Amino acid sequence: FTVPTRFTTVFEMELSYVAVLVSFGIAALVAGVFLGAGVLIRPRRVSEVKGQAFECGNPSSGPAWGRFSVKFYLTAILFILFDVEVVFLYPWAIMFRSLGLFGFFEMALFVLVLTLGFVYVWRKGALEWD
């Protein structure tokens, strides 16, 4: 008794999805066990101290809706910008030998533009923290 090829490929394809479904099932089971354990073993007595805001073991130092300086956001955005740009160096380093001299000069130009941007931001004082 042989199974036709068409059914074999469909069956194998459906069988490959079983592993994904089993993974989802295990993940759901683990999440359910953790949530259930939290409900069962948590403390149930409410007190004023337990209801207060907690900041790394320190007493609260002001309202939760305090304003941050624009310098904080500018520094964060610049970090992300330069971090993402540096990620482009990894594929270049892997393909360095096959790219040859052309790849070297292209990356040198890229690093030069990145360095000029960094110098510009530095000169404007965006990296200074008051």
FIDREN-93720 format. One line per 10 residues: number of its first residue (from 1); their letters; for each residue z, y, x of N, C-alpha, C. Coordinates in Angstrom, 3 decimals, always signed. Atoms other than C-alpha are relative to their C-alpha. Layout:
BEGIN
NUM> a> Z/Y/X/Z/Y/X/Z/Y/X  ...
! end
This chain:
BEGIN
1> ftvptrfttv> +0.000/-1.172/+0.845/+0.000/+0.000/+0.000/+0.000/+1.247/+0.899  +0.075/-1.230/-0.795/-1.077/+3.313/+1.543/-0.035/+1.193/-0.935  -0.022/-1.239/+0.772/-0.516/+6.832/+0.305/-1.179/+0.847/+0.466  +1.127/-0.843/-0.410/-3.566/+9.094/+0.258/+0.484/+1.174/+0.873  -0.336/-1.058/-0.954/-3.646/+11.801/+2.934/+0.423/+1.282/-0.704  -0.331/-1.231/+0.703/-3.543/+14.632/+0.417/+1.458/+0.016/-0.434  -1.393/+0.070/+0.426/-0.201/+13.459/-0.966/+0.958/-0.015/+1.192  -0.842/+0.048/-1.188/+1.171/+12.813/+2.502/+0.260/+1.407/+0.521  -0.198/-1.351/-0.532/+0.616/+16.411/+3.634/+0.847/+0.842/-0.952  -0.817/-0.740/+0.956/+2.064/+17.812/+0.409/+1.446/-0.455/+0.092
11> femelsyvav> -1.359/+0.535/-0.112/+5.061/+15.504/+0.723/+0.672/+0.474/+1.283  -0.562/-0.468/-1.264/+5.573/+16.427/+4.389/+0.331/+1.485/-0.073  -0.261/-1.417/+0.125/+5.306/+20.110/+3.525/+1.261/+0.224/-0.835  -1.188/-0.137/+0.825/+7.883/+19.737/+0.775/+1.234/-0.497/+0.740  -1.116/+0.519/-0.785/+10.073/+17.707/+3.125/+0.461/+1.022/+1.032  -0.401/-1.011/-0.982/+10.011/+20.535/+5.665/+0.818/+1.108/-0.651  -0.795/-1.002/+0.700/+11.417/+22.878/+3.031/+1.403/-0.504/-0.315  -1.314/+0.565/+0.282/+14.334/+20.515/+2.454/+1.008/+0.477/+1.051  -0.899/-0.464/-1.057/+15.815/+21.541/+5.818/+0.446/+1.439/-0.259  -0.340/-1.387/+0.313/+15.686/+25.196/+4.771/+0.976/+0.042/-1.170
21> lvsfgiaalv> -0.897/+0.039/+1.152/+17.302/+24.408/+1.423/+1.377/-0.529/+0.381  -1.286/+0.527/-0.452/+20.018/+22.357/+3.125/+0.751/+1.080/+0.782  -0.641/-1.091/-0.756/+20.701/+25.284/+5.490/+0.575/+1.051/-0.939  -0.503/-0.953/+0.994/+21.001/+27.677/+2.538/+1.212/-0.561/-0.738  -1.127/+0.625/+0.685/+23.295/+25.206/+0.802/+1.256/-0.006/+0.849  -1.155/-0.002/-0.897/+25.575/+24.879/+3.824/+0.550/+1.412/+0.145  -0.445/-1.388/-0.128/+25.670/+28.675/+4.226/+0.751/+0.438/-1.257  -0.668/-0.350/+1.251/+26.584/+29.100/+0.548/+1.352/-0.707/-0.106  -1.248/+0.746/+0.035/+29.243/+26.402/+0.839/+1.045/+0.631/+0.919  -0.936/-0.627/-0.946/+30.827/+28.014/+3.912/+0.489/+1.337/-0.553
31> agvflgagvl> -0.400/-1.292/+0.570/+30.797/+31.456/+2.256/+0.954/-0.215/-1.172  -0.881/+0.289/+1.134/+32.352/+29.981/-0.897/+1.374/-0.470/+0.436  -1.288/+0.482/-0.502/+35.065/+28.190/+1.079/+0.813/+1.164/+0.563  -0.723/-1.139/-0.565/+35.954/+31.373/+2.976/+0.500/+0.947/-1.091  -0.427/-0.879/+1.091/+36.044/+33.500/-0.174/+1.114/-0.639/-0.824  -1.044/+0.703/+0.756/+38.062/+30.879/-2.019/+1.309/-0.063/+0.754  -1.216/+0.038/-0.808/+40.520/+30.541/+0.858/+0.660/+1.373/+0.025  -0.558/-1.344/+0.021/+40.945/+34.310/+0.909/+0.732/+0.292/-1.299  -0.643/-0.219/+1.299/+41.756/+34.359/-2.789/+1.306/-0.796/-0.081  -1.180/+0.851/+0.102/+44.253/+31.507/-2.411/+1.140/+0.429/+0.919
41> irprrvsevk> -1.074/-0.252/-0.963/+46.176/+32.652/+0.673/+0.314/+1.477/+0.222  -0.289/-1.425/-0.203/+46.121/+36.447/+0.394/+1.359/+0.359/-0.586  -1.264/-0.455/+0.585/+49.372/+38.307/-0.222/-0.265/+0.684/-1.334  +0.243/-0.523/+1.343/+49.731/+39.278/-3.871/+0.897/+1.179/-0.357  -0.901/-1.107/+0.288/+52.497/+41.888/-3.668/-0.625/+1.303/+0.482  +0.581/-1.294/-0.325/+51.136/+45.422/-3.756/+1.126/+0.957/+0.355  -0.986/-1.009/-0.371/+53.046/+48.164/-1.967/-0.724/+1.274/+0.414  +0.601/-1.279/-0.364/+52.477/+51.805/-1.095/-0.514/-0.032/+1.439  +0.410/+0.071/-1.404/+52.259/+51.032/+2.626/-1.307/-0.781/+0.140  +1.225/+0.796/-0.070/+49.600/+48.366/+2.102/-1.191/+0.726/-0.588
51> gqafecgnps> +1.089/-0.729/+0.633/+47.554/+50.778/-0.003/-0.490/+1.200/+0.790  +0.412/-1.157/-0.785/+47.321/+53.475/+2.679/-1.224/-0.323/+0.855  +1.162/+0.164/-0.878/+44.202/+54.048/+4.752/+0.472/-0.400/+1.390  -0.363/+0.520/-1.311/+44.255/+52.306/+8.127/-1.083/+0.389/+0.992  +0.945/-0.420/-1.026/+42.606/+53.856/+11.196/+0.444/-0.534/+1.350  -0.262/+0.594/-1.321/+42.954/+51.523/+14.179/+1.473/+0.069/+0.387  -1.419/-0.012/-0.297/+46.733/+51.471/+13.919/+0.612/+1.383/+0.085  -0.497/-1.374/-0.062/+47.036/+55.264/+13.921/+0.110/+0.570/-1.409  -0.058/-0.655/+1.312/+48.129/+57.418/+11.000/-1.292/+0.781/-0.254  +1.210/-0.738/+0.350/+45.269/+59.089/+9.159/+0.108/+1.425/+0.521
61> sgpawgrfsv> -0.027/-1.323/-0.619/+44.259/+62.357/+10.766/-0.794/+1.029/-0.792  +0.736/-0.959/+0.801/+42.459/+64.086/+7.941/-0.745/-0.681/-1.124  +0.736/+0.599/+1.105/+40.187/+63.575/+4.980/-1.097/-0.943/+0.497  +1.030/+0.972/-0.375/+37.722/+60.712/+5.020/-1.388/+0.622/+0.031  +1.319/-0.632/+0.074/+34.832/+63.083/+4.331/-0.130/+1.146/+0.995  +0.107/-1.020/-1.033/+35.242/+65.124/+7.534/-1.421/+0.102/+0.533  +1.346/-0.233/-0.507/+32.127/+66.618/+9.073/-0.071/-0.310/+1.488  +0.252/+0.264/-1.406/+30.689/+65.444/+12.356/-0.890/+1.094/+0.559  +0.843/-0.983/-0.672/+29.077/+67.743/+14.873/-1.443/-0.506/+0.052  +1.413/+0.353/-0.111/+25.286/+67.812/+15.019/-0.266/-0.643/+1.358
71> kfyltailfi> +0.163/+0.581/-1.343/+25.622/+66.954/+18.730/+0.203/-1.518/-0.036  -0.235/+1.437/+0.115/+26.971/+63.542/+17.730/-1.265/-0.702/-0.477  +1.214/+0.614/+0.534/+23.871/+62.746/+15.665/-1.162/+0.126/+0.978  +1.070/-0.197/-0.963/+21.535/+64.198/+18.282/+0.124/-0.985/+1.152  -0.212/+0.960/-1.078/+23.085/+62.046/+20.995/-0.334/-1.415/-0.464  +0.287/+1.337/+0.531/+22.852/+58.959/+18.787/-1.507/-0.218/-0.147  +1.447/+0.129/+0.182/+19.184/+59.594/+17.944/-0.703/-0.088/+1.348  +0.613/+0.059/-1.331/+18.317/+60.236/+21.577/+0.251/-1.346/+0.658  -0.274/+1.325/-0.549/+20.039/+57.019/+22.608/-0.940/-1.036/-0.596  +0.888/+0.966/+0.655/+18.053/+55.045/+20.049/-1.432/+0.201/+0.473
81> lfdvevvfly> +1.360/-0.283/-0.440/+14.817/+56.776/+21.070/-0.256/-0.561/+1.391  +0.212/+0.471/-1.362/+15.205/+56.057/+24.780/+0.222/-1.504/+0.111  -0.235/+1.433/-0.014/+16.558/+52.569/+24.116/-1.226/-0.750/-0.495  +1.202/+0.649/+0.534/+13.520/+51.647/+22.024/-1.161/+0.134/+0.985  +1.075/-0.184/-0.970/+11.186/+53.104/+24.633/+0.148/-0.942/+1.181  -0.221/+0.885/-1.140/+12.781/+51.044/+27.392/-0.336/-1.445/-0.359  +0.354/+1.358/+0.426/+12.178/+47.882/+25.334/-1.455/-0.316/+0.341  +1.405/+0.228/-0.339/+8.469/+48.350/+26.057/-0.184/-0.414/+1.457  +0.111/+0.416/-1.400/+9.183/+47.682/+29.738/+0.039/-1.524/+0.155  -0.124/+1.449/-0.133/+10.003/+44.005/+29.117/-1.336/-0.733/-0.119
91> pwaimfrslg> +1.293/+0.698/+0.044/+6.568/+42.822/+27.919/-0.890/+0.379/+1.180  +0.796/-0.415/-1.149/+4.974/+44.864/+30.687/+0.428/-0.768/+1.247  -0.483/+0.723/-1.173/+7.191/+43.193/+33.288/-0.440/-1.454/-0.025  +0.443/+1.393/+0.107/+6.222/+39.773/+31.981/-1.488/-0.125/+0.325  +1.457/+0.047/-0.186/+2.483/+40.567/+32.044/-0.459/+0.796/+1.231  +0.314/-0.915/-1.097/+2.628/+42.657/+35.247/-1.153/-0.500/+0.874  +1.037/+0.512/-0.915/+0.483/+40.400/+37.462/-1.360/-0.083/-0.665  +1.308/+0.128/+0.662/-2.228/+39.815/+34.871/-0.592/+1.360/-0.369  +0.506/-1.326/+0.335/-2.506/+43.537/+34.055/-0.616/+0.696/+1.209  +0.569/-0.555/-1.220/-3.233/+44.451/+37.643/+0.350/+1.461/+0.210
101> lfgffemalf> -0.229/-1.391/-0.361/-3.513/+47.983/+38.962/-0.063/+0.918/-1.219  +0.108/-0.786/+1.225/-4.565/+49.360/+35.572/+1.322/+0.007/-0.755  -1.287/+0.104/+0.691/-1.341/+48.108/+33.971/+1.100/+0.754/+0.724  -1.005/-0.724/-0.770/+0.717/+49.555/+36.801/-0.087/+1.506/-0.250  +0.159/-1.438/+0.199/-0.753/+53.050/+36.386/+0.289/+0.412/-1.445  -0.336/-0.296/+1.394/-0.459/+52.908/+32.602/+1.516/+0.058/-0.193  -1.452/-0.007/+0.138/+3.229/+52.029/+32.869/+0.612/+1.145/+0.795  -0.487/-1.157/-0.753/+3.741/+54.673/+35.550/-0.142/+1.268/-0.833  +0.192/-1.148/+0.887/+2.296/+57.222/+33.107/+1.021/-0.015/-1.137  -0.988/+0.139/+1.065/+4.558/+55.898/+30.352/+1.384/+0.413/+0.484
111> vlvltlgfvy> -1.317/-0.337/-0.550/+7.656/+56.167/+32.549/+0.059/+1.480/+0.341  +0.028/-1.431/-0.297/+6.582/+59.660/+33.660/+0.227/+0.820/-1.266  -0.192/-0.716/+1.274/+6.318/+60.843/+30.035/+1.433/-0.172/-0.488  -1.387/+0.253/+0.394/+9.675/+59.215/+29.278/+0.967/+0.820/+0.845  -0.854/-0.789/-0.889/+11.245/+60.920/+32.300/-0.098/+1.482/-0.317  +0.161/-1.403/+0.367/+9.781/+64.288/+31.337/+0.756/+0.322/-1.294  -0.757/-0.188/+1.240/+11.243/+63.888/+27.843/+1.490/+0.028/+0.255  -1.425/+0.025/-0.332/+14.619/+63.020/+29.311/+0.426/+1.292/+0.693  -0.311/-1.249/-0.703/+14.551/+66.036/+31.645/+0.001/+1.171/-0.984  +0.057/-1.064/+1.003/+13.534/+68.298/+28.742/+1.265/+0.020/-0.862
121> vwrkgalewd> -1.201/+0.098/+0.835/+16.413/+67.055/+26.573/+1.233/+0.409/+0.800  -1.126/-0.339/-0.868/+18.805/+67.419/+29.495/+0.071/+1.506/+0.222  +0.043/-1.443/-0.239/+17.683/+70.990/+30.235/+0.373/+0.799/-1.256  -0.349/-0.679/+1.246/+18.029/+71.962/+26.568/+1.484/-0.104/-0.329  -1.438/+0.131/+0.232/+21.661/+70.851/+26.718/+0.356/-0.973/-1.098  -0.282/+0.927/+1.091/+21.348/+68.120/+24.121/+0.972/-1.096/+0.413  -0.901/+1.043/-0.460/+23.372/+65.736/+26.282/+1.375/+0.532/+0.370  -1.298/-0.619/-0.284/+26.247/+68.175/+26.829/+0.927/-0.194/-1.197  -0.971/+0.217/+1.067/+29.358/+67.379/+24.835/+1.114/+1.019/+0.147  -1.005/-1.061/-0.056/+31.615/+70.334/+24.058/+1.337/-0.459/-0.490
! end
